[in-house]
Amino acid sequence: MSNEPLWFERHRPRTLDDVILKKDMFEMLDGYRQQKMIPNLIMSGPTGCGKTSAAVALLTDIDADWIKINGSLERNIDTLRTTVHDFVRHRSLEMRRKYVLIDEADYLNAQSTQPAMRAFIEEHARNAGFILTCNKPNLLDVAIQGRCVTLAFTFTRADLKIVGRAMCERLFRILDAEKVVYEKAVIAKLIGQMFPDMRKVVNLLQGYAQGKGKGKIDSGILGVATDDDMAPLFAALKAQKFDTM
């Protein structure tokens, strides 16, 4: 295992086959993998559902030359003009297509960066492709949407039976690797509460196991996962009782 302290990053899928996806989502992305060619792509869906993991795994599988931009931190047009432009203006030494992964692209400045992005995608079409992940695709410029294929990471309660089972199995492997004792029924209940936010579940498991749980996951974590349990925290914060917090 890597030295990454966060479980979610330490156990992030390394290949598309390891990403938890519905069948139609996997088949679409696997088609791009087989062709070793990814179109300009928008991956939209709720937080923690695997959009970025799928994008990174796909780029890794095709051995692409790529960079990642965080749209919430590097949202201004200067990022396009410098970092992205310098990367995509030429093909790689192997003459392969380059890719730019823009995470949380819906945070890009709507007045400057997004309008410039439209022309940017077309200008560098021969050398580079763009993958944009977002929670709210409606915040993306309509012209950008028109230049991309959209893959919506939509999950219904009906998907819980199949996708939720895959999530359970993945969590069991993570907990086994971290040498944490756990109750399988509790893990299943957590997924039912937080589906499809896998990242939230993993982060909660890590926090509980390393804190209150003292190396194990039991039914006590179900109380931590509820909003009601936050009331004492906010009360202590308001009273500046930091030891209590």
ABEGO torsion letter per residue (X at the ends): XBABABAAAAABBABAAABBBBAAAAAAAAAAAAAGBBBBBBBBEBBGAGAAAAAAAAAAAAGBBBBBBBAAABABAAAAABAAAAAAABBBAAGBBBBBBBBGAAABBAAAAAAAAAAAAAAAAAABBBBBBBABAAABBAAAAAABBBBBBBBBAAAAAAAAAAAAAAAAAAAAAAGBBBBAAAAAAAAAAAOABAAAAAAAAAAAAABAAGGBBBAAAAAAABAAAAAAAAAAAAAGBAAAX
